[in-house]
Amino acid sequence: MRSEQDAAASARQVRAPRRRRDPAKTREAIIDGLLAAVSAGDFAPTAREIAARAGTSERSVFVHFPDREALLVAATQRQSEMVEACLVDPDPALTLPERITVAVRQSAAIFDLQRVPRLPGLQESRSIPAIDERMRRTDNHIRAVLAALFAPELVGPGGALDEELLDLVDGALAWPTRHHLQDRRGLSGEQASERIERALRLLLAQR
């Protein structure tokens, strides 16, 4: 009697349709797998390593991304969207010290996201136009937010934007500055923020 029940159960298992993973979720998991590998310091993970992190098969990687460039472009898009989600809604009505604090906190959040991925991203942007274009678009978005946030200090009486001063403000808050202070100089995030705030006070007090 027991063997008949086992046979019936086995037959049902054979007939039952195999559950298929949502293709969109698989694609997102593959991108997550690549970003996780890069964040761990592996800048050139194999398809097998990415698949292992994504919880899928190596074949799935190539089904969703026919070549390495397609996957890198998708990962850059994801990373850019995450960075842009950190951007504040500019409020030039705040006091200058308050706006400086807002800008520095924004730069810290962005750096936390970009700390490792930014390095290979810059390298790949030299040979893959789509990556370069997407990264520049995000950089320009950040710059536009800063221009609006510090409009009282950056816009002259005639309504002209002081692009040179904006360059300095943008540079003080950019990834390379924190990379130098935290990863090269060995400062903590809090110490780096204090130095950046000081630089901004000196720059913007000139107006």
Helices and strands as residue ranges (DSSP letters): H 2-15, H 23-39, H 47-54, H 58-64, H 68-84, H 96-114, H 118-125, H 129-149, H 151-154, H 163-173, H 175-178, I 179-184, H 189-204
